[in-house]
Amino acid sequence: MNEVQHMFLHVESSDAICILNVAGHPFRLRELIYMMVGNGCRVMQTTADKFNMFSYDKETVEVYDYLTSIIKAKFV
């Protein structure tokens, strides 16, 4: 199966608020979300409009096997 899933995630931790534009295999996305929640982050699905309007301090692009993300982060 080469299925690709795409979603926008709003993630809050104790020191940052991020919006992620992620695409990848559904199992990798699920693993990423569980890892963030396990590390104490609040994770909510959001929209492309909110991703585009998000005011951020830093933007990064990360590419891994079966997972690509654009991360916009605002530090609190």
C-alpha positions as CSV (number, residue, x, y, z in Angstrom):
1,M,0.0,0.0,0.0
2,N,1.4,3.4,-1.0
3,E,-1.5,5.4,0.5
4,V,-0.7,9.0,1.4
5,Q,-2.7,11.0,3.9
6,H,-2.5,14.8,4.3
7,M,-3.5,16.9,7.3
8,F,-2.9,20.2,9.2
9,L,-2.3,19.9,12.9
10,H,-2.3,22.6,15.6
11,V,0.2,21.5,18.3
12,E,0.7,23.2,21.7
13,S,3.6,22.5,24.1
14,S,4.8,24.3,27.2
15,D,7.2,26.5,25.2
16,A,5.8,26.7,21.6
17,I,2.7,26.7,19.5
18,C,3.1,25.0,16.1
19,I,1.1,24.4,13.0
20,L,2.1,21.4,11.0
21,N,1.3,20.7,7.3
22,V,2.0,16.9,7.2
23,A,1.7,14.3,4.5
24,G,2.7,10.7,4.7
25,H,1.6,7.1,5.2
26,P,-1.3,7.0,7.7
27,F,0.6,4.7,10.1
28,R,3.5,7.3,10.2
29,L,1.1,10.1,10.9
30,R,-0.6,8.2,13.6
31,E,2.8,7.4,15.2
32,L,3.8,11.1,15.0
33,I,0.5,12.2,16.8
34,Y,0.9,9.5,19.5
35,M,4.5,10.6,20.1
36,M,3.5,14.3,20.4
37,V,0.6,13.4,22.9
38,G,2.9,11.1,24.8
39,N,5.4,14.0,25.2
40,G,2.7,16.2,26.7
41,C,1.5,18.2,23.7
42,R,-2.0,19.1,22.9
43,V,-2.8,18.1,19.3
44,M,-5.8,19.3,17.2
45,Q,-6.6,19.0,13.6
46,T,-7.0,22.4,11.8
47,T,-7.5,23.8,8.3
48,A,-5.3,25.1,5.5
49,D,-6.7,28.6,6.0
50,K,-5.4,28.6,9.6
51,F,-2.1,27.2,8.5
52,N,-1.7,30.0,5.9
53,M,-2.7,32.8,8.4
54,F,-0.6,31.5,11.3
55,S,1.9,34.1,12.6
56,Y,5.2,32.3,13.2
57,D,8.8,32.9,14.4
58,K,10.4,30.0,12.5
59,E,9.5,27.7,9.6
60,T,11.2,24.4,8.8
61,V,10.7,21.6,6.3
62,E,11.4,18.1,7.4
63,V,11.5,15.0,5.1
64,Y,11.6,11.5,6.4
65,D,10.7,8.1,4.8
66,Y,7.0,8.1,4.4
67,L,6.5,11.5,6.2
68,T,7.0,15.1,5.1
69,S,6.1,18.1,7.2
70,I,6.3,21.9,7.0
71,I,6.4,23.2,10.5
72,K,5.6,26.8,11.5
73,A,6.5,27.5,15.1
74,K,5.7,30.4,17.4
75,F,7.7,30.4,20.7
76,V,6.0,31.5,23.9
